[in-house]
C-alpha cells in the first residue's frame, strides 16, 4: 500500500526535535509509584495544548479494589487518570494508544553515567529513567496525534490517548480507564518491544514462600534446624519447575526464547544473628504465566513443587513451607495474528522503514491485558527501546527507534481510523 499525499503531509508534520525536547522534560519529572501526579498533570496539559479533549479524574482505589483484575503492590495516596480524545467525524474504527508514566526507582545513582532524572541526548540515544519504559513510547503517541491535528486531517474514527499510572505494580491506571468506559476497535500499548509487533504477552505472578526452621545457639547448631539450609531444596525445586514449564512451550510467537516464562527468586531474607541458627527464611519471587494458561494453573504448579520438595525432607514434611500470592498479579493476554490492528501496525512500520517487523510475543507482562481481557479491545504491544535497558542504570532509547515509532503510530492512526483530507 503506497503512502498517500495526505499521509505524507502528516509524516512531514512530525516535529522530531520538539518530541525529543518534550521527552527530556517528561524524564526530568520523577514518577515512581505514588509520585506520578506531577507527570500526569504535565501530560494532561500537553494533550490540551495539541487540541485534544482531555479527561482528568481522581482514581478511586477502594472501588477499583473490588474488581477481580485489580493489582497494586505500591500503596498510593492519590492517582490521576488522564485520557485525551480526538473525535472522529464518523464511519471509522476507533483506536487507543496507551502508555504509562510511572517508572521504577533508579537505584544507586552513582551507577549512572547520565543523571536518571534529566533526559540526556548523546550518541543517538536519549538516556534517563523511563526513556525506554516507557515515556519514549508515550511521547511518540502524543506527537503522532499532534502531527495529525497540525496537518488538518480529520479522522473518521475516534483516537484515544491514555496516560496511565501504576503499570509497574499492577496496572491500576489502565484498569481505571477501561472501567471508565474507554474501549475501542483496536489498541497499541507502546511498551519497549524493539519495534517488534507483539500480539501476546506473558503473565507474571508475585509470590512469597516462608520456610520454617528451629533456632539454636551456633555452638550447637546441629540441635537447631537452619531455614537457610532448608531453602536450598526449595530453590532447586523451583529451578526444575521453571525448566519443566518452559519445555512445554510450543507457541510460534515464542520460538526465539529459551525461557519465555521465567521463574525468578528476587529477594531472600533469613536469620537474625550470625551466632544463631536461622529459625525462618522468607523468599519472594515471580513466576511467568504462559499465554492461554489459566493463572490458577500456574499457581498450583508452584504450590505443588514446593509441597513435593517439602515431602522429601523430614523437617519440612512436618513443618511445611507457606506459599502466599501477594504483590502484583498479571494475567497473560493474546490476540490473533490476523487481526486488523496487527496488520495495520505491521504495514505502517514497513512503509516508514522499508523493513518487515518481527512478530513475536513478549515475555513480560503489561497493561495490554486490561484492555484485552477486561475492555475487550484487541490490543498489541509496539514501541521503541529494549526491555533489557529498562529498570537498570543508564536506561536509554535510540533516537532512530523513536523516529520510526512516531511515524508508524501516525500512519497506523490514519489507516486504522480512516481519514478525510480537508
N, C-alpha and C positions, 0 to 999 in steps of 0.2 A: 504494500500500500504506500503510495507516494505521499510525501508531506505536502499538504495543500498550502495555498498562499496565505490564508488566514492563520494556519498553524505556524508557518514560518514567521509571521509577524509576532505571534506570541513568544516563540522561542527567542527571537531577537530582542524582545522587550525584557527578558530576564536580566536583572541587574546583578551580576555576579559579585562585583566589588561591594555593593551595598549589602548583599546577603552575607558575605564574609564578615563585614563590619558588624552586622547585627548578631551573627553567631558569636563573635568575640564578646559582645555586650552581654548576651544571654549566659555564656560560660562564666562571666565575671559575677553573676548573681548566684551565690551559694544556694543550693536547693536540695540538700539531703532530706531524708524523711522527717516530716514535721516542721520543715523550714522551707516549704515550697511556695508560700503565699506571694512573696515578692516577685518571683519568676512568673507565676501565673498572672499577676496584675500587669507585668510588663508585656506578656504575650497578648493579653486582652486588649491593652492599649494599641499594640501593633496591629492587631486584626481590625480594630476600629479605624485606624489611620488608612488602611488599604481599602476600606469601603465595605467591610463585611458587617452583617448584623450579628451582634455579639451577645451571647447569653452567658452571664456570670452568676453563679449561685453557691451558697454555702452548703457543703456536704453534710448530710445528717447521718453521722456514723452509727448512731444507735438504730436507726431504721434500716440502714444497709446491713447491719449485723444479722438481721432476720433472714437475709437471702441465703440460700444454700451455697451460692458461689462466692460468698464473701470471704476474703482473706486479707488480713492486715496485721503483720507481726511487729510494726512500729506504732506505738500509741501516738495519736495526734490530738492536739488541742483544737485545731481548725484545719479546714481544707476547702479550696475553691475548685469548682468545676468551671471550665472555660471552653465554649464552643462558638466558632464563627461560622456563619452560613452565607453562601452566595446563592440566592434563589434563582431557579431556572424559570423560563417562560412556558414550560410545559412540553410534554411529549418526549422527554429524555429520561434516561436512567439516573438514579441518584448515586452519589459516591461519597464515602467517608475517607478522609486522610487523618490518621490517628497517630499522635506522638505523645511522649511523656517528658515532663521537665525534671522529675526527681532523679537524683543521681546517688551513687554510693559515696561514702566518705573517702577522701583522698589518701588516708593513711598518713604515714610519716612523710611530710612534705620535703624533707631533706633528700628523699629518694627521687624527687622530680628534677629533671633538667630545666623545665619551664614551670612557672607558677601554676598550680592547678586551678586557681580562681581568676586567671587572666588569660583570655584567649590569645595565643601566640601563633602567628603565621610565619613559618620559616621552612625553606627547602620543600615547598609544595605541600605542606601539611598544616593543619590547624590543631594545635595542642591545647589541652585543658580538660578538666573533669567534665564529662558529658559531651565532649566533642563528637565521639562516635556513638555513645549510648546515652541519650540519642537526640541531643539538641541539634546536631548537624542535620539529621533527617527531618526534624520538626521544622527547621528553618527552610529546608528545601520545599516542603509543602506550602509554607507561608508565601514564599517567593514565586512558586508556581501559580498560586491563586492571584497574587499581586500582578503578575505578568498578564494573566487573562483579563483582569479588571483594567489594567492600564492600556490594553490593546483595543478596548471597546468591543470585545467579543461577548455575545450573550449566550450563555449556556442554556440548553433546553432542560436539562435535569439539574437537580439540586446538588451543590458541592458543599460538604460539611467538613470543617477543620476542627479536630478535637485536640485540646491540650490537656493532658491528664496528670494527676499526681499518683503516687503510691504504687507505680508499676513494679518497682524493685522488690516490694514486700507483699505483693498480692493483687495489685490492680484495682484498688478501690475506686480510683478516679474514673477509669473506663467503665467499670460496672455501674457507677453512678450515672454516667452519660447514657448508657443503654437503658437503665431504668427510668431515666427522664424522658425517654421516648425517641432517642436518636438511633435510627436504623437506616439501612439503605440497600440498594440493589447490589452493591459491591463496596469493598473497603481495602485500603492499603495501610498497614502499620509499618512505619518507617524504621524498623529495627535494623541494626548493622548486619546486613547479610552479604557484604562484599558485592553488592549489586546482583546477587542471585535472586531469583524469584522462588519464594518458598510458600507452597500451598499447605504446609503442615509444620507443626512444631510439637516437640515432646512436652510431656507434663513433668512436674517436679514436686515432690512431697518432702517437707522437712520433718525430721523425727528426732526423738531423744530416747536413749536407752540408759537405764540406771542399772549398774552391775553391783551387787552387794558383796561385801567381804566381811572379815571379822578382825577387829583391831587387836593389837598386842604390842608389847614393847619390842623394839627391833632386836634387842639382845636375845630374845626367844621367839624370833619371827615365825618359826615353824609351829608355834602354838596359836598363831593367827592365820587368817586367810587373806591374801592380798587381792583386792579387787583389781589392782593393776595387772597382776598376772592372769586373772580370770578374763580380763579384756582381750587378751591375745587370741584365744579361740573364737571369741565373738568377731574380732576383726577378720580373721581368716575365713570364717563362715560367710561374712558379708562380701568379701572379695570373690569367693567362689560363687555366691549368688549373682553377683554382677556378671561374671563370665557366663553362667548358665542362662541368664535372662537375655543377654545380647547374642548368644548363639542362635536363638530362635528368630532373630530379626531377618525378614526376607522382603521388606518393603523396598521397592526400587528407588524411592526418594532418599534412602539412607545407605546406599551401597558404598559411598565414599568414606564411611565412618566405621572404624573397628568397634568402637563403643558408642553407639548413638544414644544409649540410655545409661549413662554412668551412675554408679553408686559411690558417693563420696562421704567420708568421715572428715568433717571440717573442724571439729572442736572436741578436745578431750580434757577433762578435769578430774583428778583423782588424788586422794590422800590429803592430809592436813599438816604433816610434820615429818622431817627426814628420819626421825627416830621412832616413828610409829608405823606399824603395818596398816596399809590403806584399807579402811573399812567400807569405802564406797568409791565408785568411779562413774562418772556421767559422760556420755559422748553424744554429740549432736551430728546429724548428717542429712544427706539429701539423696533420695532415690529417684531416678528418672522413670517416667511412665511412657510406655510406647503409645504411638498413635493407634487409635481403635482399641486400646486396652482400657478396661474399667479401672478407675482409681482404687477401688476396693480390692481388685486382684493384686495390684502392686503392693498394697499394704499387707495383705495376707501373705504374700510371698516373703516379705521381710520378717514378719512376725513368726512365720513358720521356720525360717532359717535360724533365727535367734533361739527359738524353743528347741529345735533339734540339736543345736550346739550345746545348749544347756543340759540336755538329756545325756550327753556324752561325758559330762563332768559331775562327779558325785555331789560336790558342794552346790553347784549351780542347779542341779536337778532338785535339790531340796530347798534351794533359795533362788528361785527363777528370776532372771533379769526382768525389768519392767520396760515395756515399749510404750511411748507416748507419741501421738501425732500432734505436733504443735508448730507454730510459726506458719510460714507460707505453705499454701496447698494449691498447686496449679494443675488444672486438668490439661490434657493434650487437646489438640484440635487439628482438623484436616478438611480440605475441600477438594473436589475433583480437579484433576489437572486440566480437564477440558473446559472448565468454567470460563465464561466470557471475561471475567476480571483477570484471570491468568493469561489468557490470550492477548488481551488489550495491553497489559503491562509489558509482556514479552515483546509484542510487536512494536510498542513505543520505544523500548530500550534498543531494539535492533535498528530502528530508524535513526535514533540520535547517536548511536555509537558505531554502527556498521557491523556489530557482532551479535550473535545469538546469546541470550543469557543462560547461565546454568539454572536448572530447575531441580531443586532438592529440598528436603526437609531440614529444619533447624533442630539442633539438639537441646537448645534452651527453650524455656517457656516464655510466654509473653501475654500481653493483653488481647491478642488475637482471639484467644479462647472465649473471652467475654462477648466479643462481637459475634462470633460464630455460634457458640453454644447457648448463650442467653438471648442475644439480639437477633439471631437467625439472619445475620448479614454475612454473605460469602466474603471471606477475607483472606488476604495473603500478606506475607512479610516481604518487604523490599526496601533496602536503604543503603546508604553509604557507610563505609567503615567495616572493620573486622572485630567481631566479639572478642578476639584474642587480645585486642588493645584496650578493651574495656575493663573497668574495675581494678586496674593496676596503675602504677606510676607512668607518667608520660603518655597518657591516653591521647590518641590523635585520630584524625580523619583526613584522608588525602583530598586535596582540593579538586583534583580531576574527578574523583568519585562524587563529590558534592555537585559539580557541574553536570555530570551525567545523570545524577539522581533528580535534580530540579528540572532538567529538560524532559526526562522521562515522565515525571509526575505531571508536568504541564500538558504534555501530549496525551497522556492517559486520561486526564480530566476532560480534555476536549473530546476525545473519541468515545470515552465511555458515557459521558453525559450527553453528548451531541451539542451542536452549537449553531448559531446564526451569525453571519458576519454583517454587522450593522454599518 
